[in-house]
Structures are given as structure tokens and as C-alpha cells.
Amino acid sequence: MQNDRDTATHDRESAKSSASIVLGTLGRMSEWYARPVLFVSDVDRSVDFYANQLGFTRGWRHADGGKTLVAQVDRQGCELILSSQWPDKAGTSLMFISLEAEVLLALRAELEGKGVEVKEGFWGYRVMVVNDLDGNQLYFPYPSP
């Protein structure tokens, strides 16, 4: 019985210490770091599309049994995680990416030059829309005049 009590006390103290470390770290953070997860049916095929068609760079990947389950791509600080771990969610993601007007127009020309379908959309304001292979949508708002 004494050992159980000592173990419980030690566990509580360890938990408090861990919480202090975590809270101390979080308390000092001034910026958030976020990466959206886009659900895809085939990660390798999606990574190829994002890299070859949309100009992203291949990042890390996680495979199990020779099959890639999760990978990351990035382009100029826009990091996206691609995951096939929830197949019922494939093609349901929507991501907003804001760019300066000149950069947005140059991106449109670049993508169209690679044969990527670029659409016009509306979300209370004009947006340029690019769908990936599964139907996940990248919305690029046009800056207001």
C-alpha cells in the first residue's frame, strides 16, 4: 500500500513538472505554427501533383509497409500535410492562401502554363480556385482594389 501511495505522489509530481515545462514553453511562444491537413486518396500521386504542377517542394514522408500514408509539401512557407489515413474525407478540404496581387497573377500564369485548370470563384469576394486531384480546393482571394 505504501508503494502505491508513493507511486501516486510521484506520478502527480511528474505531471505537475511536465505541465510546468509545457505551459512555460507555451507562455513564451509569440507566433503560432499551423499546417493544414488535406485528405487525399493516394499520397504519392498527390505529392507529384503538388510538386510538378503546383510548384511545391517535396518535404518529409511517412510510409508503412511500403505505402506512403502522410507527406508534407511546401511552397514559400505554405506547408501542407497530405494524408490518406481517412479515405472517407478525401477531397473535402478547403484552404485559403493570400498573396499580393502581382504574385497572384504570376501564379495564375504559371499554373495555366503547366496546364493546371484555374477557375474563378466567389466567397463573398472574388477568388481564384485550384482543385487538386481529389477535389481539395485552394482558394486564392484577389486583393480588393
LUMSE-362587 format. One record per residue: residue in three letters; chain; x, y, z of N, C-alpha, C in turn. Coordinates in nm, 4 decimals. Example, Ala and Ser with C-alpha at 12.3 -4.5 7.8 and 13.67 -1.06 7.14 Angstrom:
% LUMSE-362587
{'ALA', 'A', {1.3190, -0.5690, 0.7800}, {1.2300, -0.4500, 0.7800}, {1.3200, -0.3300, 0.7800}} {'SER', 'A', {1.2850, -0.2250, 0.7080}, {1.3670, -0.1060, 0.7140}, {1.2900, 0.0030, 0.7870}} 
END
This chain:
% LUMSE-362587
{'MET', 'A', {0.0824, -0.1190, 0.0000}, {0.0000, 0.0000, 0.0000}, {0.0871, 0.1258, 0.0000}} {'GLN', 'A', {0.1942, 0.1244, 0.0784}, {0.2838, 0.2395, 0.0845}, {0.3450, 0.2673, -0.0533}} {'ASN', 'A', {0.3834, 0.1621, -0.1259}, {0.4414, 0.1799, -0.2588}, {0.3424, 0.2436, -0.3544}} {'ASP', 'A', {0.2148, 0.2023, -0.3474}, {0.1126, 0.2604, -0.4335}, {0.0971, 0.4098, -0.4060}} {'ARG', 'A', {0.0981, 0.4472, -0.2768}, {0.0853, 0.5874, -0.2400}, {0.2068, 0.6666, -0.2881}} {'ASP', 'A', {0.3258, 0.6112, -0.2695}, {0.4480, 0.6789, -0.3157}, {0.4471, 0.6945, -0.4675}} {'THR', 'A', {0.4026, 0.5914, -0.5377}, {0.3959, 0.5966, -0.6833}, {0.2961, 0.7013, -0.7286}} {'ALA', 'A', {0.1802, 0.7074, -0.6644}, {0.0781, 0.8057, -0.6998}, {0.1294, 0.9471, -0.6764}} {'THR', 'A', {0.1982, 0.9682, -0.5641}, {0.2548, 1.1000, -0.5341}, {0.3595, 1.1361, -0.6389}} {'HIS', 'A', {0.4454, 1.0409, -0.6719}, {0.5488, 1.0651, -0.7724}, {0.4854, 1.0974, -0.9076}} {'ASP', 'A', {0.3802, 1.0247, -0.9465}, {0.3117, 1.0489, -1.0741}, {0.2514, 1.1887, -1.0780}} {'ARG', 'A', {0.1887, 1.2309, -0.9655}, {0.1305, 1.3655, -0.9591}, {0.2392, 1.4720, -0.9720}} {'GLU', 'A', {0.3523, 1.4517, -0.9037}, {0.4620, 1.5484, -0.9103}, {0.5208, 1.5525, -1.0512}} {'SER', 'A', {0.5345, 1.4380, -1.1151}, {0.5852, 1.4337, -1.2531}, {0.4903, 1.5064, -1.3460}} {'ALA', 'A', {0.3608, 1.4860, -1.3273}, {0.2610, 1.5519, -1.4117}, {0.2678, 1.7032, -1.3930}} {'LYS', 'A', {0.2818, 1.7493, -1.2672}, {0.2926, 1.8933, -1.2415}, {0.4175, 1.9505, -1.3082}} {'SER', 'A', {0.5277, 1.8765, -1.2968}, {0.6530, 1.9223, -1.3559}, {0.6411, 1.9298, -1.5079}} {'SER', 'A', {0.5822, 1.8271, -1.5697}, {0.5630, 1.8267, -1.7148}, {0.4725, 1.9406, -1.7575}} {'ALA', 'A', {0.3658, 1.9637, -1.6817}, {0.2733, 2.0721, -1.7144}, {0.3444, 2.2063, -1.7056}} {'SER', 'A', {0.4303, 2.2237, -1.6064}, {0.5041, 2.3494, -1.5933}, {0.5949, 2.3714, -1.7127}} {'ILE', 'A', {0.6606, 2.2666, -1.7558}, {0.7501, 2.2780, -1.8710}, {0.6695, 2.3154, -1.9947}} {'VAL', 'A', {0.5600, 2.2455, -2.0186}, {0.4773, 2.2728, -2.1356}, {0.4182, 2.4122, -2.1283}} {'LEU', 'A', {0.3579, 2.4474, -2.0153}, {0.2976, 2.5794, -2.0013}, {0.4022, 2.6886, -2.0111}} {'GLY', 'A', {0.5199, 2.6645, -1.9538}, {0.6271, 2.7622, -1.9639}, {0.6668, 2.7843, -2.1087}} {'THR', 'A', {0.6754, 2.6765, -2.1843}, {0.7100, 2.6865, -2.3261}, {0.5999, 2.7592, -2.4019}} {'LEU', 'A', {0.4764, 2.7221, -2.3790}, {0.3660, 2.7861, -2.4487}, {0.3532, 2.9322, -2.4111}} {'GLY', 'A', {0.3818, 2.9628, -2.2855}, {0.3724, 3.1004, -2.2397}, {0.4710, 3.1921, -2.3115}} {'ARG', 'A', {0.5815, 3.1374, -2.3606}, {0.6825, 3.2178, -2.4279}, {0.6617, 3.2238, -2.5787}} {'MET', 'A', {0.5730, 3.1446, -2.6320}, {0.5532, 3.1430, -2.7772}, {0.4825, 3.2703, -2.8208}} {'SER', 'A', {0.5374, 3.3350, -2.9239}, {0.4751, 3.4577, -2.9715}, {0.4025, 3.4366, -3.1037}} {'GLU', 'A', {0.4345, 3.3291, -3.1740}, {0.3688, 3.3022, -3.3015}, {0.3183, 3.1588, -3.3034}} {'TRP', 'A', {0.2073, 3.1390, -3.3695}, {0.1544, 3.0050, -3.3869}, {0.2133, 2.9461, -3.5134}} {'TYR', 'A', {0.2298, 2.8171, -3.5134}, {0.2780, 2.7455, -3.6318}, {0.1713, 2.6422, -3.6656}} {'ALA', 'A', {0.1083, 2.6572, -3.7805}, {-0.0022, 2.5681, -3.8169}, {0.0205, 2.5115, -3.9558}} {'ARG', 'A', {-0.0202, 2.3882, -3.9750}, {-0.0154, 2.3246, -4.1058}, {-0.1476, 2.2517, -4.1271}} {'PRO', 'A', {-0.2179, 2.2856, -4.2332}, {-0.3439, 2.2149, -4.2591}, {-0.3168, 2.0744, -4.3119}} {'VAL', 'A', {-0.4123, 1.9869, -4.2887}, {-0.4069, 1.8513, -4.3434}, {-0.5101, 1.8439, -4.4550}} {'LEU', 'A', {-0.4639, 1.8060, -4.5738}, {-0.5537, 1.7842, -4.6862}, {-0.5674, 1.6330, -4.7035}} {'PHE', 'A', {-0.6896, 1.5875, -4.7120}, {-0.7155, 1.4447, -4.7216}, {-0.7155, 1.4029, -4.8686}} {'VAL', 'A', {-0.6339, 1.3025, -4.8996}, {-0.6159, 1.2572, -5.0382}, {-0.6306, 1.1059, -5.0454}} {'SER', 'A', {-0.6542, 1.0557, -5.1653}, {-0.6698, 0.9110, -5.1812}, {-0.5366, 0.8403, -5.2017}} {'ASP', 'A', {-0.4383, 0.9084, -5.2616}, {-0.3078, 0.8494, -5.2892}, {-0.2017, 0.9565, -5.2643}} {'VAL', 'A', {-0.1274, 0.9419, -5.1568}, {-0.0323, 1.0450, -5.1158}, {0.0772, 1.0650, -5.2207}} {'ASP', 'A', {0.1356, 0.9577, -5.2714}, {0.2444, 0.9724, -5.3690}, {0.1971, 1.0454, -5.4943}} {'ARG', 'A', {0.0805, 1.0100, -5.5429}, {0.0240, 1.0757, -5.6612}, {-0.0026, 1.2236, -5.6319}} {'SER', 'A', {-0.0529, 1.2529, -5.5126}, {-0.0808, 1.3916, -5.4737}, {0.0478, 1.4723, -5.4576}} {'VAL', 'A', {0.1502, 1.4131, -5.3978}, {0.2789, 1.4820, -5.3839}, {0.3333, 1.5165, -5.5221}} {'ASP', 'A', {0.3243, 1.4229, -5.6162}, {0.3697, 1.4501, -5.7535}, {0.2928, 1.5669, -5.8138}} {'PHE', 'A', {0.1618, 1.5711, -5.7946}, {0.0801, 1.6803, -5.8479}, {0.1205, 1.8139, -5.7851}} {'TYR', 'A', {0.1300, 1.8172, -5.6530}, {0.1653, 1.9422, -5.5852}, {0.3054, 1.9884, -5.6253}} {'ALA', 'A', {0.3983, 1.8949, -5.6427}, {0.5355, 1.9316, -5.6794}, {0.5456, 1.9684, -5.8280}} {'ASN', 'A', {0.4974, 1.8825, -5.9149}, {0.5166, 1.9023, -6.0589}, {0.4224, 2.0050, -6.1200}} {'GLN', 'A', {0.3002, 2.0127, -6.0711}, {0.2014, 2.1033, -6.1302}, {0.1873, 2.2350, -6.0542}} {'LEU', 'A', {0.1937, 2.2292, -5.9213}, {0.1689, 2.3496, -5.8414}, {0.2961, 2.4143, -5.7879}} {'GLY', 'A', {0.4126, 2.3553, -5.8137}, {0.5392, 2.4182, -5.7768}, {0.5812, 2.4031, -5.6322}} {'PHE', 'A', {0.5226, 2.3093, -5.5595}, {0.5621, 2.2850, -5.4211}, {0.6892, 2.2000, -5.4182}} {'THR', 'A', {0.7567, 2.2023, -5.3049}, {0.8746, 2.1205, -5.2824}, {0.8348, 2.0013, -5.1977}} {'ARG', 'A', {0.8900, 1.8858, -5.2305}, {0.8631, 1.7665, -5.1506}, {0.9340, 1.7807, -5.0159}} {'GLY', 'A', {0.8615, 1.7490, -4.9088}, {0.9195, 1.7552, -4.7742}, {0.9370, 1.6149, -4.7202}} {'TRP', 'A', {0.8955, 1.5957, -4.5988}, {0.9069, 1.4638, -4.5361}, {0.7909, 1.3742, -4.5785}} {'ARG', 'A', {0.8077, 1.2454, -4.5551}, {0.7005, 1.1490, -4.5811}, {0.7080, 1.0384, -4.4776}} {'HIS', 'A', {0.5924, 0.9797, -4.4484}, {0.5850, 0.8656, -4.3570}, {0.5158, 0.7521, -4.4312}} {'ALA', 'A', {0.5846, 0.6375, -4.4346}, {0.5297, 0.5195, -4.5026}, {0.5202, 0.4044, -4.4043}} {'ASP', 'A', {0.4293, 0.3141, -4.4336}, {0.4146, 0.1926, -4.3553}, {0.3915, 0.0789, -4.4539}} {'GLY', 'A', {0.4739, -0.0235, -4.4455}, {0.4602, -0.1359, -4.5373}, {0.4815, -0.0960, -4.6829}} {'GLY', 'A', {0.5658, 0.0033, -4.7062}, {0.5946, 0.0475, -4.8427}, {0.4935, 0.1448, -4.9008}} {'LYS', 'A', {0.3876, 0.1740, -4.8271}, {0.2857, 0.2672, -4.8761}, {0.2959, 0.3995, -4.8003}} {'THR', 'A', {0.3056, 0.5099, -4.8743}, {0.3115, 0.6410, -4.8110}, {0.1737, 0.6757, -4.7558}} {'LEU', 'A', {0.1687, 0.7067, -4.6264}, {0.0424, 0.7407, -4.5606}, {0.0265, 0.8915, -4.5420}} {'VAL', 'A', {0.1386, 0.9596, -4.5159}, {0.1373, 1.1028, -4.4892}, {0.2649, 1.1633, -4.5467}} {'ALA', 'A', {0.2526, 1.2832, -4.6023}, {0.3696, 1.3544, -4.6537}, {0.3439, 1.5037, -4.6422}} {'GLN', 'A', {0.4512, 1.5797, -4.6529}, {0.4376, 1.7247, -4.6494}, {0.4989, 1.7848, -4.7749}} {'VAL', 'A', {0.4331, 1.8884, -4.8253}, {0.4861, 1.9679, -4.9357}, {0.4859, 2.1134, -4.8901}} {'ASP', 'A', {0.5723, 2.1951, -4.9499}, {0.5671, 2.3361, -4.9147}, {0.6095, 2.4225, -5.0326}} {'ARG', 'A', {0.5578, 2.5435, -5.0298}, {0.5938, 2.6432, -5.1298}, {0.5997, 2.7777, -5.0592}} {'GLN', 'A', {0.7176, 2.8315, -5.0522}, {0.7398, 2.9647, -4.9953}, {0.6713, 2.9845, -4.8608}} {'GLY', 'A', {0.6882, 2.8879, -4.7714}, {0.6327, 2.9000, -4.6370}, {0.4926, 2.8445, -4.6197}} {'CYS', 'A', {0.4277, 2.8060, -4.7284}, {0.2952, 2.7435, -4.7198}, {0.3160, 2.5928, -4.7139}} {'GLU', 'A', {0.3037, 2.5368, -4.5945}, {0.3254, 2.3943, -4.5744}, {0.1912, 2.3221, -4.5661}} {'LEU', 'A', {0.1800, 2.2154, -4.6432}, {0.0573, 2.1353, -4.6454}, {0.0923, 1.9904, -4.6128}} {'ILE', 'A', {0.0132, 1.9300, -4.5272}, {0.0274, 1.7879, -4.4988}, {-0.0778, 1.7149, -4.5806}} {'LEU', 'A', {-0.0352, 1.6123, -4.6511}, {-0.1251, 1.5307, -4.7332}, {-0.1375, 1.3948, -4.6664}} {'SER', 'A', {-0.2600, 1.3511, -4.6409}, {-0.2823, 1.2263, -4.5684}, {-0.3883, 1.1403, -4.6350}} {'SER', 'A', {-0.3587, 1.0105, -4.6417}, {-0.4568, 0.9148, -4.6948}, {-0.5141, 0.8280, -4.5834}} {'GLN', 'A', {-0.4926, 0.8684, -4.4599}, {-0.5339, 0.7862, -4.3469}, {-0.6836, 0.7894, -4.3180}} {'TRP', 'A', {-0.7567, 0.8817, -4.3757}, {-0.9019, 0.8884, -4.3602}, {-0.9629, 0.8954, -4.5000}} {'PRO', 'A', {-0.9716, 0.7824, -4.5707}, {-1.0158, 0.7832, -4.7104}, {-1.1541, 0.8438, -4.7320}} {'ASP', 'A', {-1.2408, 0.8360, -4.6334}, {-1.3753, 0.8933, -4.6488}, {-1.3734, 1.0462, -4.6515}} {'LYS', 'A', {-1.2614, 1.1073, -4.6113}, {-1.2514, 1.2530, -4.6125}, {-1.1790, 1.3076, -4.7354}} {'ALA', 'A', {-1.1297, 1.2192, -4.8218}, {-1.0531, 1.2641, -4.9394}, {-1.1357, 1.3640, -5.0211}} {'GLY', 'A', {-1.0706, 1.4743, -5.0555}, {-1.1348, 1.5749, -5.1396}, {-1.2278, 1.6701, -5.0678}} {'THR', 'A', {-1.2257, 1.6729, -4.9358}, {-1.3198, 1.7579, -4.8612}, {-1.2554, 1.8831, -4.8011}} {'SER', 'A', {-1.1268, 1.9046, -4.8278}, {-1.0559, 2.0157, -4.7640}, {-1.0638, 2.1431, -4.8473}} {'LEU', 'A', {-1.0554, 2.2555, -4.7780}, {-1.0549, 2.3876, -4.8407}, {-0.9490, 2.4702, -4.7697}} {'MET', 'A', {-0.8618, 2.5330, -4.8473}, {-0.7507, 2.6104, -4.7918}, {-0.7489, 2.7483, -4.8553}} {'PHE', 'A', {-0.7385, 2.8525, -4.7741}, {-0.7235, 2.9893, -4.8232}, {-0.5758, 3.0255, -4.8211}} {'ILE', 'A', {-0.5271, 3.0805, -4.9310}, {-0.3879, 3.1247, -4.9410}, {-0.3899, 3.2668, -4.9954}} {'SER', 'A', {-0.3403, 3.3612, -4.9184}, {-0.3421, 3.5021, -4.9589}, {-0.2069, 3.5429, -5.0164}} {'LEU', 'A', {-0.2113, 3.6086, -5.1307}, {-0.0917, 3.6568, -5.1988}, {-0.1121, 3.8009, -5.2429}} {'GLU', 'A', {-0.0041, 3.8716, -5.2632}, {-0.0129, 4.0054, -5.3198}, {-0.0616, 3.9941, -5.4639}} {'ALA', 'A', {-0.1242, 4.0986, -5.5144}, {-0.1874, 4.0961, -5.6474}, {-0.0920, 4.0502, -5.7566}} {'GLU', 'A', {0.0281, 4.1077, -5.7609}, {0.1233, 4.0719, -5.8681}, {0.1641, 3.9257, -5.8590}} {'VAL', 'A', {0.1829, 3.8769, -5.7362}, {0.2231, 3.7382, -5.7141}, {0.1099, 3.6445, -5.7552}} {'LEU', 'A', {-0.0135, 3.6805, -5.7223}, {-0.1290, 3.6004, -5.7589}, {-0.1430, 3.5896, -5.9111}} {'LEU', 'A', {-0.1283, 3.7009, -5.9807}, {-0.1390, 3.6994, -6.1269}, {-0.0259, 3.6181, -6.1896}} {'ALA', 'A', {0.0944, 3.6288, -6.1338}, {0.2076, 3.5496, -6.1840}, {0.1838, 3.4009, -6.1580}} {'LEU', 'A', {0.1281, 3.3674, -6.0419}, {0.0968, 3.2278, -6.0111}, {-0.0057, 3.1735, -6.1086}} {'ARG', 'A', {-0.1080, 3.2518, -6.1366}, {-0.2114, 3.2080, -6.2312}, {-0.1492, 3.1763, -6.3672}} {'ALA', 'A', {-0.0639, 3.2655, -6.4159}, {0.0027, 3.2435, -6.5451}, {0.0911, 3.1186, -6.5397}} {'GLU', 'A', {0.1626, 3.1006, -6.4297}, {0.2478, 2.9825, -6.4129}, {0.1659, 2.8541, -6.4181}} {'LEU', 'A', {0.0574, 2.8499, -6.3404}, {-0.0251, 2.7288, -6.3347}, {-0.0910, 2.7001, -6.4688}} {'GLU', 'A', {-0.1474, 2.8019, -6.5305}, {-0.2110, 2.7815, -6.6614}, {-0.1081, 2.7367, -6.7648}} {'GLY', 'A', {0.0153, 2.7875, -6.7543}, {0.1221, 2.7455, -6.8443}, {0.1576, 2.5983, -6.8282}} {'LYS', 'A', {0.1301, 2.5419, -6.7099}, {0.1552, 2.3994, -6.6843}, {0.0317, 2.3146, -6.7113}} {'GLY', 'A', {-0.0760, 2.3787, -6.7592}, {-0.1982, 2.3048, -6.7895}, {-0.2889, 2.2794, -6.6709}} {'VAL', 'A', {-0.2629, 2.3475, -6.5595}, {-0.3491, 2.3325, -6.4415}, {-0.4771, 2.4121, -6.4649}} {'GLU', 'A', {-0.5908, 2.3498, -6.4366}, {-0.7186, 2.4206, -6.4508}, {-0.7339, 2.5217, -6.3366}} {'VAL', 'A', {-0.7498, 2.6469, -6.3733}, {-0.7690, 2.7558, -6.2781}, {-0.9086, 2.8114, -6.3006}} {'LYS', 'A', {-0.9868, 2.8189, -6.1936}, {-1.1244, 2.8657, -6.2048}, {-1.1429, 2.9964, -6.1285}} {'GLU', 'A', {-1.2487, 3.0653, -6.1635}, {-1.2923, 3.1815, -6.0877}, {-1.3967, 3.1343, -5.9873}} {'GLY', 'A', {-1.3918, 3.1903, -5.8677}, {-1.4884, 3.1542, -5.7654}, {-1.5322, 3.2777, -5.6888}} {'PHE', 'A', {-1.6213, 3.2549, -5.5938}, {-1.6732, 3.3648, -5.5144}, {-1.6963, 3.3163, -5.3716}} {'TRP', 'A', {-1.6477, 3.3923, -5.2737}, {-1.6647, 3.3640, -5.1313}, {-1.6967, 3.4974, -5.0630}} {'GLY', 'A', {-1.7960, 3.5648, -5.1164}, {-1.8255, 3.6995, -5.0703}, {-1.7353, 3.8011, -5.1388}} {'TYR', 'A', {-1.6385, 3.7535, -5.2116}, {-1.5440, 3.8313, -5.2908}, {-1.4826, 3.7343, -5.3925}} {'ARG', 'A', {-1.4166, 3.7877, -5.4923}, {-1.3572, 3.7036, -5.5974}, {-1.2400, 3.6214, -5.5436}} {'VAL', 'A', {-1.2341, 3.4969, -5.5866}, {-1.1207, 3.4102, -5.5534}, {-1.0803, 3.3315, -5.6777}} {'MET', 'A', {-0.9521, 3.3012, -5.6843}, {-0.9018, 3.2085, -5.7848}, {-0.9048, 3.0708, -5.7186}} {'VAL', 'A', {-0.9574, 2.9704, -5.7892}, {-0.9739, 2.8377, -5.7301}, {-0.8927, 2.7356, -5.8087}} {'VAL', 'A', {-0.8173, 2.6552, -5.7343}, {-0.7437, 2.5431, -5.7928}, {-0.7846, 2.4187, -5.7158}} {'ASN', 'A', {-0.8276, 2.3170, -5.7884}, {-0.8627, 2.1889, -5.7270}, {-0.7463, 2.0918, -5.7438}} {'ASP', 'A', {-0.7192, 2.0128, -5.6397}, {-0.6181, 1.9093, -5.6564}, {-0.6835, 1.7848, -5.7162}} {'LEU', 'A', {-0.6100, 1.6768, -5.7266}, {-0.6587, 1.5559, -5.7933}, {-0.7798, 1.4934, -5.7254}} {'ASP', 'A', {-0.7954, 1.5175, -5.5954}, {-0.9083, 1.4605, -5.5207}, {-1.0241, 1.5575, -5.5034}} {'GLY', 'A', {-1.0048, 1.6825, -5.5453}, {-1.1102, 1.7817, -5.5292}, {-1.0905, 1.8753, -5.4118}} {'ASN', 'A', {-0.9807, 1.8598, -5.3361}, {-0.9479, 1.9592, -5.2335}, {-0.9285, 2.0917, -5.3044}} {'GLN', 'A', {-0.9743, 2.1998, -5.2414}, {-0.9714, 2.3290, -5.3086}, {-0.8747, 2.4253, -5.2419}} {'LEU', 'A', {-0.7970, 2.4939, -5.3259}, {-0.7095, 2.6011, -5.2816}, {-0.7731, 2.7299, -5.3300}} {'TYR', 'A', {-0.8117, 2.8167, -5.2372}, {-0.8742, 2.9453, -5.2689}, {-0.7694, 3.0559, -5.2525}} {'PHE', 'A', {-0.7528, 3.1340, -5.3578}, {-0.6626, 3.2472, -5.3570}, {-0.7449, 3.3733, -5.3739}} {'PRO', 'A', {-0.7699, 3.4479, -5.2678}, {-0.8509, 3.5705, -5.2795}, {-0.7782, 3.6775, -5.3613}} {'TYR', 'A', {-0.8521, 3.7421, -5.4501}, {-0.7971, 3.8570, -5.5211}, {-0.7972, 3.9742, -5.4234}} {'PRO', 'A', {-0.6860, 4.0459, -5.4150}, {-0.6853, 4.1621, -5.3259}, {-0.7896, 4.2642, -5.3685}} {'SER', 'A', {-0.8498, 4.3324, -5.2718}, {-0.9505, 4.4328, -5.3063}, {-0.8807, 4.5522, -5.3710}} {'PRO', 'A', {-0.9530, 4.6138, -5.4657}, {-0.8940, 4.7276, -5.5392}, {-0.8702, 4.8477, -5.4510}} 
END
